[in-house]
Amino acid sequence: MSPDVDLTALKPGRHALRDRLLSLDTKLFEVAARRNWPFAEPVLPRLSRSANHGVLWFATAAAVAASRTPRARRAAVRGLASLTLASATINTIGKRSVRRNRPALDRVPTVRHLKRQPITTSFPSGHAASAAAFAAGVALESPGWGAVVAPVAFSVAMSRVYTGVHFPSDVVAGAALGVGAAFVVRRLVPTRAQIGPPPTPRAVVPSLPDGEGLVVVANRASGSSDRVRALRDELPKAELVECEPQEVTAELEKAALRAQALGVCGGDGTVNVAAQTALRHGLPLAVLPGGTLNHFAYDLSVEDGRGLGRAVREGEAVRVDVGRFTSDDREGIFLNTLSLGVYPELVREREHWAHRIGGRAAEVLAAVRVLRTDQHPLEVELGGSAHPLWLLFVGNCVYHRMGVTPGRRTDLADGLLDVRVVHGGRHPALRLLSAAVAGALSRSPAHAEVRVRRLRLTGLKTGTPLAYDGEVIDVKGDVRVDKLPAALTVYRPL
């Protein structure tokens, strides 16, 4: 090879490639500026302005959540979380890393111009990032709602080129960052589709076409009317009985005498009563979530009337464990959790305020009032000596941490009790909270956990509060906790 040959002439350098891409980007922008976009003039500039500061997406999230289905609410929250992460990334890293000037507006028709031109740098597009993040976040939780939101998000992204405030590459890069933010949020907080249904043993139950033979008792106080109407559409021949809280137990007993399958719509406390009734009468149970938390139904992957209706029609069911406790003067079952210590106090405080300020606000107020007391309200005897405890938690089956989210059960028939203890001492609430945020509860000196099949507590004082499935009672003396393995049969879509 001759020493006079210029190697750079044989292969374009990085700067040459960059210049070509920028030139192509400019040409695409000019094509978009010259192009006549039918019906875009009265829509896209307004849509672009409405997305300023995320206003459009907050309004959209409110509209999605207003459908009052659990999946829609989760989709709205996930969309906003993805948008928040994308916006924070764009404003702290993106805009400062690449200081690109905005396009010149002389080639864009004046009628398309925004009334206020943005003053930040051009690359990447924050509007496109927010739109893509919100739409992707919604779609990852609910593909149906994602299909509804996606055209709006696409239009917002395209409006940035149409109005002349961004080059096409700004929009593409912003959209890519937005989608990436949605997947980061999904990694931190897995969707229910990722977790999947629990691997519980299948059960043989009657198939009830159109719900004939199913009697569903709904607790009016849990705000279940909408869910009941949706179930009626799925199972038109099912008998639906709506009643007040004080009538639930009696109505369930009457329903069990004439039903092939017993149904319930309400919160975890109502479902607990229905489970007791179903166990006594040997009936399969159909659970429609209708309360605030609905842990049992959601861990079964039953979220609405559509899924439950299909399971009832096709005879799809599983067997699940039931937790059981007995004390000197009380006994009962639990489907979710049993707690002693601070949590029962929190439940009582919440119930005291709920009818005055609403459920969510009451939860916050109760947590503040209980946690600031800095006491260890529970003493139990272990190994012949008394030990102060801030909290004792017993889960019916093992609760697994999902990303940064609270635990969820992936197997409702594992035969185990998930026992977790927070020891007494100085500021145990603060120490536990710090460990929880760090994701290392097992290394916290205030916390211990073990998986067992039975548990016995002795030396409880008279009037010790015990919470189970959201209900609170007083116990004394000895408390024994064990399992009824695979004792309850429940309908669940497979």
N, C-alpha and C positions, 0 to 999 in steps of 0.2 A: 504494500500500500504506500502510495506517495506521501511524504511528510507534509505536502502542501494541501492535502485534502482537509476541508472544514467539516468535522464530524457533526457539528450542530446543524449543518444544512441537511443532513440525512435524516434527522429525527427531531421533530419540534420539541422545544424545551417546555418546561412547566408554564412559563409565562406566555408562550405562544398558544398553548392549549387553553389557558385561562382567557386569553384575549378572544379566541374563537368562540368560547362559550358565552362570554359577555356580549360579543357581537350578535350571536344567535338569539340571546335573551332580548336584546334591544330590538331586533327585527320582529320577534314574536310580539313584543309590546306594541310596536308600530302597526302590525297587522291587526291586533285587537282594537287599537285606537281607530283605524280606518273602517273597520267592519261595522255594518249595521246590525245591531242586536235587537230583533223584534221584541216588543213589549218590555224591554229591559229598562228603558228610560224612567218610567214612573215607579219602578220597583227597586232596582239594585242600589241606587244612591241612598234611599230611605233604609233599606235593609242593612247597608253598610254602617250607617249612623246608629241604627238601633243596637248594633253589636258593640258599640263603644262601652268600655269598662265592664263588659260581660252582661249588660242589662238584658239583652235578648235571651241569653242562655239561662239566667236566673228566672226569667219569666217562663221560659220553656220548661225548666225543671219543676216549677210550681205547677204547671199544667199537667205534666206527666205524673207527678206525685198525687195530684187531685183525683186520679183514677182509683185511688185507695186500694190498689192491689199491692201485696208485699213486694213483688218483683218490680213493679213500676217505681215504688218508693226507693228501692235499692238502686235501680237504674238512674234515677234522678240524682241521688247522693253520689254515686260513682262518677256520673258525668261531671258534676261540680268539682269533685276531688281531682279528677283528671285535668279539668280546666285550670284549677288553682295551681297545680304543679307545672303545667305548661306555661302559664303566664309568669310564674316566678322564674322559671328557667330562661324564658325569652328576655325578661326585663333585667335579670342580673348577669346573664352570661351572653345570650345571643346578640343583643343589640350592641353590647360593648366589645364583642370580639371582632365583628365585621362592620366597619363604619362606612357603609355604602350610601351614597346620596340618593335621594328620591328621583324618580323619572321626571323629565321636563314635561310640563303640561301643554306645551304649545301644539302638540299633535292630537291632543284629546279634545273632542268637542266641549265647548263651555257648558252646555246643558248637563254634562255628566259630572262636572266638578263638584266636590264636596264644599259645603259652605265654610268649613274650617279645615284647613290643610294640616295634616300631622307634621310635627316638628322633629320627631325622632328619626333615627337612621332607618334605612329601608329594609335591610336584611337582618333576620327573616321577618315575615309578616306575623305580627302578633294576633291579628284578627283571624288569619287562617289557622294558626296554632290553636287558638281557643276553640274555634269551630270544630276542627278535627278532633281535638281532645274530648270535647263534650260529646260529640256524636259517637266516637269510638268507645268512650266509657259507657255510654248508654247501651250501645250495641253489644258489648261484652257481657252485660248483665241481662239484657232483654233484646234479642234480635228483632222482635216485632217493633218495639219502640225505636230501635236503632234505624229501621227502615223508614220510619216516619220522620225522624230528625235529620237523616243524612241529606235529603235534597235541600233542606234549609241551610245546613252547614256548607254544602257545596256552593250554593248561591252566594253565601257570605264571602267565601274564599274568592270566587270569581269576581265579586263586586269590587274587590281591591284592585284588580287589573282594569276592570271596566271604568272605574272612576279615576284611574291614572295615578294612584298613590303607591303602587307596587309593580315591580317587574314580575313576570311569570315565575322566575326562579325563586323569588322571595316567598311567593305563595306556596310553591311546592315544598321548599325547605321548612316553612312554618307548619304546613300540614303534616309533614313527616315527623317533626318534633312533637306535634300534638298527639299523633297516634302512638308515638313512643311513650309519651307521658301516661297515656291510658294503660298501656301494657305494664309500665312500672307500678302503677297503682294496683293493677290486678295481681302482680307478684307480691306486693305487700299485703293486700287484702283479697284473697282468692274469692272468686264467684262461687255461688252454690253449684253451678254446673261443673266446675273444676273438682269440687269435693265429691260430688256424686252421691247416690243413695247408699245408705248403710248396708253392709252385707249380712242382713239378718236372715234366719231360716224361713223358707216359704211355708205357708199354711194353706190348708184346704178349707175354703169357705164357700157359701152359696153365691152363685152369680144371680144378681137381681136386675133383670132387664127393666129399664126405666125407673129403677129404685123400688119396685113393688116389694113390700116386706121390710123395708127400712123405715124406722121411726127415728127422727132427728129432733132432739130437744135443744133449743137455742136460748141462751141467756141474754135477755134484752139489754141488761146493764152493760154488757161488753161491747155494745155497738155492732151487733152481728147482723142487723137487718139486711144490709146490702149483700153480705155473703150468703144469707139464706135465700134471697131472691135469685142469686146466681146459681145456687145448687138446685133450686126448683126448676130452672131451665134445663139443667143437665139430667135431673131425675124427676120427671113430672109426676110419677106415681108414688114417690116417697111421701110419707106423712111427716109434716113439719109442725112442731109445737113450739111456739114462742112463749116464754114465761119470765116472771120476775125472779131475781136471785133467790129469794126465800122459798120459791116453789120448785127450784131445780131438782132437788133430791126426790121429792114426791113424784114429779112428772117423769123422771127417769125410771123410777120403780114401776110406775104404771105402764110406761112404754115397753119395758123389758118383758112384761107379761104377754104382749101381743105382737112382738117383733121377731123377725128372723135375724135381724141385725140391728144393733143399737147405734144411733148416731148422736153426736153432740157438736154444738157450735158455741164456743166461748173461750175464755182464757184458760190458763193452766190449772187454776183452782177448780173450775167447772169440769175440765177434762178429767181431773183426778177423781171427782165424784162419779163421773160416768164410767171410769175404769173400774172403780169398786163395784158398781152395779153390774157391769159386764162380767166381771170375774164371778160374782155370786150366782149369776144366771147362766153362765157358760155361753155367752154370746160374743160374736165378733164385734169389734168397735170400729166405727167410722168417725174420724176426727176431722172437723172443718175448723181451721184457725179463725177465731173471732175476737181475741183479746188484744192486749198490748204487746206481749212478748212471744207467746205461742212457741216456746222452745220445743216441746214434744212434737208438735205437728211439723215444724220446720226441719227438725232432725230426722223425721220420717220422709222428708222431701214432699210433703203435702202442703201446698201453698194456697190453693183455691179450689172452687167447686169443680172446675174442669178436670183436674187430675184425679180428685176424689171420685167424681162421677164415673170416670172411665174404670177406675179400680173396682167400684161397686158393680157396675154392669158386667165386667169381665171376670169377676171373682178373683182379683189379685190381692194377696194379703201376706203378711209375715207375722212371726211370733217375736215378742220382745220381752225383755226382763222387767220385773217390777221390784222396786225397793220396798222393804218392810221395816217398820220400827215398832217396838213395844217398850213401854215404861211401866212403872208400878201401877199407874192408873189410866194410861192412855195407850192406844195402838192405832196404826194406820199404815197406808202405803204412800209411796211417792214415785212419780214417773221421771222427775227431773233431778231435783236436789233436796237435801235436808241440811239445815244449818243451825248451829247454836252460837251464841255470842252476839257480836255486833249486828249481824245481818237481820235477825229477828227484830231487833230494836229499830233498824232502819225501815223494815216493812211496816211496823206499827206507826212509826212517825209519818211515813208516806201516806198511809191510809187516813191518818188524822187530818192531813192537809189536802188530800186529793180533791174532796168535794168542794173545797173553798177556792183553790187556785189552779186546779187541773192536774192531771196525772204527771206529765213531764216536769212541770215546775215543782210539784211536790216531791218527785224523786231527787231533784237537785237540792231542795231545801232540807230534806231528810238526811241526805249524805253529809251536808255541811254541819247540821246540828249534831249528828251522831259522831262523826269523825273528829270533831274538835274537842270532844270530851276527854280524849286521851286516857281512857281507863281500860281495864281488862275485866269486863263484866261477868266472865265465866270462870269457874274453877272446877276442875275435874280431878279425880283420883287416878293416877297412873303409877303402877308399881307400888301401891300402898302409900303414896304421898300426893299432896295436892299440888296442882300445877295451874297457874293463871294462863288463860287463853283469851286472845282477842277475838278469834274466830275459829270455828270448826266447820268445815264444809265436807259434805258427803254427796258424791254424785252417783246417780244410778247409771253405771257404765262409765268408761273413761272419757274425760274431756280432753281433746287435743287442741293445742294452740294452732291457729291458722294465720300465718304471717304476723301482723301486729294486732290482729283482732282477738277478742275473747274466745275461749275454747268452744269447740263444738264436738259432739259425739259422732263418730263415723261407724260405730257398731253398737246397736241397741240390744244385743244379746251376748255380751262377752262374759257374763257371769261375775263381773267384778264391781266393787265399790271403789270410787275414786275419792280417797280421803286426803284432805289438805288442812293444815293447821297453821295458824298465825299465833306465835307465842306472845305472852304478855311481856311487858318491859317498857322502856322509854320510847315514846313516839313510834309504836309499831306500825300505825297507819302510814306514816311518812316513809318508813323504811320499806314497807311492802310496795307502796306506790313506786318508789324509785327502782326497786328490783323489777317490777312489772314493766315499766317503761324501758328498762335495759334488756328485757327479754330473758332474764336469768333468775327466775323465781327460785329454782332449786339451789342457787348459791346464796340466797338471802339468809342471814342469821335469824331473821324473824319467822321464817317459813320452813315447813317440812311437808312432805307428801309421801303417800304409800298407797298401793293397790292391794285390797284384801277382799275376802268373800264374806266376812262378818266382822262386827265391831261391837265392843261393849264399853260403855261409860258408866262409872259409878260415882256416888257421892254428890249428885246434883241437888242443889238446894230447892226447897219448895218454891214454885212459881218461876222456875227457870224457863224463859221463852224458847220455843223450838219452832222454826219455820220449815215448812215443806210445801213445795209447789205454790209458793206465794201466800200460803195460809199460815197463821201463827197460833200456837196453843201453848199452855203452860205444862211442864212436866216436873217430876221430882224423882229422887232416888236413882235407880239404875235405868239406863236406856240401852236396849239391844237393837242393833241394826243388821239386817241380812238381806238376802235376795230370794225372790221367787223366779228361778230361771225360766225364760221363755214361757211365762205363764199367761200372757195376754196376747190375743190375736187381734190384729188391726189391719184394716184395709189400707193398701198403699200401692200406687202405680208402679209396676215393675218394668 
